Structures are given as C-alpha cells and as structure tokens.
Amino acid sequence: MGLHNRTYWREGSGGDSFGSGRGGGVSIGLPKPTPAVKVLLIANVVMFVLQQIAPQLTTTWLTVIPAVWWQLWRYVSFQFLHGGVFHILFNMLGLYFLGGYLERAWGPRRFLKFYLICGAFAGLTHVVMTFAFGWNPGVPLLGASGGVYAVIMACAILFPGIQLIILLFPVPIRFAAILFFGITFLSLLSGGASGISHAAHFGGMVLAVAWVWGLPKLKSASVEAKASARQGAWERKMRQRQANQEQIDRILDKIKNQGLASLSNKEKQLLQEATEQQRREDKRINKL
C-alpha cells in the first residue's frame, strides 16, 4: 500500500521547503512537522517497532481482515501498521511533506479527523471490493496509504502550486494525483490482485474529493435550508398575527357601533386572548 519507489516531495511556494520554490533556486531546509503530523509520524514508528516485536499479535488483531469486517477498531489500527521499511518510509514521507499543508489550513483536529476517516473509509472500500470481486477475505490489510493518498488528493485540489519530485523530475501535484488515480483505477479494472490494495487507495482518494468539494456544498445547502425554514416560519407567524389583528379590529368596530352586548362568546374570547397577549408583550418590553 506504499507509494512504491515513486515520490519525494517539494513545495511550490516559498516558506519551508524541500526542493525548489516558484522563484527557482534550491533550498535543502526541511520543514518542521506540524503537531498532528508529528503525532502521526511518531505513532506509526512506534507501531512499526511493535510489529517487529510481536508480528503475530499485530497482524491478527490490528489489521483489517475482510472475514471479520465487523470488528470496527481495525479500521483505525490498520492505518498504523506497515509491511516493511520501504512501505512505512514512503507513506511517512508523503504525510510529512504534504500533511502540514492541510493541518495549517484546517487546524490539527480537523486534519486528524480527515486523515483517519479517509483511512478508515479506504479500509472499508477494500472490504467491500474483496467481497464484490471474490478476493480472499482472509488476507489482512495494513498501511497508511489510504490516508496518505487522501492527503495527496486534497492537496492537489487546495494547493495546486505544490510540485512533487517523481523519478528526479518535478511534477505538478494535480498531474501526479491524476496519474496515481489513473493507475489505481486501471489496476482495479484489471483485477487488483498485485499485493497492493488499490481498492484502499481508490477509497481514500474518492472520499478526499468528496470531502474537499462535496461537503462544503452540502453544509452550504443545509445552512440555506435552515435559513429558508426560519424565514418561512417567521412569515407564517406574521401572516397569522396580521389575520388576528384584522379580527380584533372588526370586533372593536362592532363594539363601537353596536355595543359590548352585541359580541358573541367566540368574539369575547378572541378579544380576551388578544388583551392577554398584548399584556405579555408589554411586560417583555418593560424588562428590556
């Protein structure tokens, strides 16, 4: 599930960088990891060490195994396990160099939420496709690639000026993201049985696109719907109040022309309710 001998990162816009900025020249200063990225890096290294100490325990209880898909903790824990040194190296390089962009933009809590949920969704996608395509449900899934691929896709949308160094050549991140997505999609069409979970990569990238593009639109639509509902309720209340006031005006005209004795019981009740309502409003005004 790693990035597999493909990428080293560099920024395309000034600041702390590894590689070159837009203005040319080469900077070799490494960026300081942001707080959430630092926590994730440390957690992955600690879990990798634990894997070397207790491989059977971690594989049995912490990986995603489609055959026991209902054990929900696995969708988080599998993200901190890796299949080898290069697997963890390339994933952590991606997280280190790109995760900071999103964390600085969103804050640590929102970034962690995005990263872990996309990673969990990647695991779930792998499980669903395992049963859909008839893959072996007993084979464990592990690795941070689902979350890392989600980070790549989100950065491609939000920070298109970033450049990645692929095979020693600078490549715009959007081109790289499209390339990765294309390889992932074509690998799935060809069966996906290569020892790499292209299904997990696919799930992480798809949810990242939905998260960055789709969720803001859903939230905006929800806010507009709530505002419209509040406005509609207010308008109905005003129309009802106007109708009640017209009734009271007719009753008062009737008293003026025919006297109080001419009122029906219903009209007397309406007049009394309107009087009590007016008293309550006067009290609220006096308290202000």
Secondary structure, DSSP 4 states (H G I P E B T S, - for coil): ----S-EEEE-SSSSS-SB--TT---B-PPPPPPHHHHHHHHHHHHHHHHHHH-HHHHHHHHSB-GGGTT-TTHHHHGGG--SSHHHHHHHHHHHHHHHHHHHHHH-HHHHHHHHHHHHHHHHHHHHHHHHHHT--TTS-B--SHHHHHHHHHHHHHH-TT-EEEETTEEEEHHHHHHHHHHHHHHHHHTT--SSS-HHHHHHHHHHHHIIIIIHHHHHHHHHHHHHHHHHHHHHHHHHHHHHHHHHHHHHHHHHHHH-GGG--HHHHHHHHHHHHHHHHHHHHHHH-
